[in-house]
Amino acid sequence: MMKISANLIFICYLFVTSRVEGLKMGKTYVEINNNFLDSTTLLVHCKSKDDNFRVHHITHRWGFAFLPNWFGGTLFFCSFAWSNRFEWFDIYVQDRDWNYCTKCIWMISANGPCRLGDSGEYDVCYPWNHRH
């Protein structure tokens, strides 16, 4: 019985320390930058299951901070509207992003969202989400 308890404690320790290391023991910050060069205002509405950041009119940048769920599954999705166009994207997906960034900086353009990569360039680009 003692061996099972020690193994269970060790497994719990590994789980918690891997989460602590990945989350850097703090909040995650998401920044959204408007990359439209013609002074187009970007309307952004981001939310999760628990949080709603309402609509923001972005001419330059806007961001929000949150604590990711220790057990995973944190998801923030945003809708983007400009010049009679509407798109949406999962701006933070814990399984995709939690080991990558605690400050996730995005550049939004008509082609889709690009995240700031290790190179210092916005070279991690994704297509817009599509409705099923």
SVG drawing of the C-alpha trace seen along z (x, -y; Angstrom):
<svg xmlns="http://www.w3.org/2000/svg" viewBox="-21 -56 36 58">
<polyline fill="none" stroke="black" stroke-width="0.4" points="0.0,0.0 2.8,-2.4 4.3,-1.9 1.0,-2.9 0.8,-6.1 4.4,-7.0 3.8,-6.5 0.6,-8.5 2.4,-11.4 5.2,-11.3 2.7,-11.4 0.9,-14.3 4.2,-16.1 5.2,-15.6 1.8,-16.9 1.9,-20.0 5.5,-20.9 5.0,-20.5 1.9,-22.8 3.8,-25.3 6.7,-25.4 4.5,-25.7 2.4,-28.5 5.3,-30.3 3.2,-30.7 1.3,-33.6 -1.1,-35.2 -1.1,-34.8 -1.4,-38.0 -2.9,-38.1 -2.2,-41.2 -4.0,-41.9 -2.4,-44.3 -4.2,-45.9 -2.1,-45.4 -4.4,-47.3 -2.3,-50.1 -5.2,-52.3 -6.4,-53.4 -9.1,-50.7 -10.6,-50.2 -10.7,-46.6 -13.7,-45.6 -12.8,-42.7 -14.9,-40.7 -13.1,-38.1 -14.6,-35.7 -14.2,-32.3 -16.7,-30.1 -16.3,-32.2 -15.1,-35.7 -16.6,-38.2 -14.4,-41.1 -17.1,-42.8 -16.4,-44.7 -13.3,-46.8 -12.5,-49.2 -8.8,-48.8 -6.8,-51.2 -3.5,-50.1 -3.5,-47.4 -5.6,-45.9 -5.0,-43.0 -6.3,-41.1 -4.8,-38.9 -6.1,-35.7 -5.1,-32.7 -5.1,-29.5 -6.9,-26.5 -4.4,-24.3 -6.0,-21.2 -6.0,-22.5 -8.8,-23.4 -8.6,-27.2 -9.9,-28.6 -10.5,-32.2 -12.0,-32.9 -12.4,-36.3 -14.5,-37.7 -13.0,-40.3 -14.9,-42.8 -13.7,-45.4 -14.8,-46.9 -18.0,-44.7 -15.9,-41.5 -16.3,-39.2 -13.9,-36.5 -13.2,-34.6 -10.3,-32.8 -9.3,-30.8 -6.8,-33.4 -5.7,-31.3 -5.9,-27.5 -4.2,-26.1 -3.1,-22.8 -1.6,-24.8 -0.2,-27.9 0.6,-27.2 4.1,-25.9 4.8,-28.6 3.9,-31.9 2.8,-33.7 2.7,-36.9 1.0,-35.9 1.3,-38.8 -0.9,-38.6 -0.9,-40.7 -4.3,-40.7 -4.6,-41.3 -7.1,-40.3 -5.1,-37.1 -5.5,-35.9 -3.8,-36.1 0.0,-35.8 1.7,-35.3 5.0,-36.7 7.5,-33.9 10.9,-33.2 12.6,-34.9 11.0,-38.2 8.9,-38.2 5.1,-37.5 5.9,-34.2 3.5,-31.8 0.4,-32.3 -2.9,-30.6 -6.0,-30.6 -9.2,-32.1 -11.6,-29.5 -14.4,-28.3 -17.9,-27.4 -18.8,-23.7"/>
</svg>
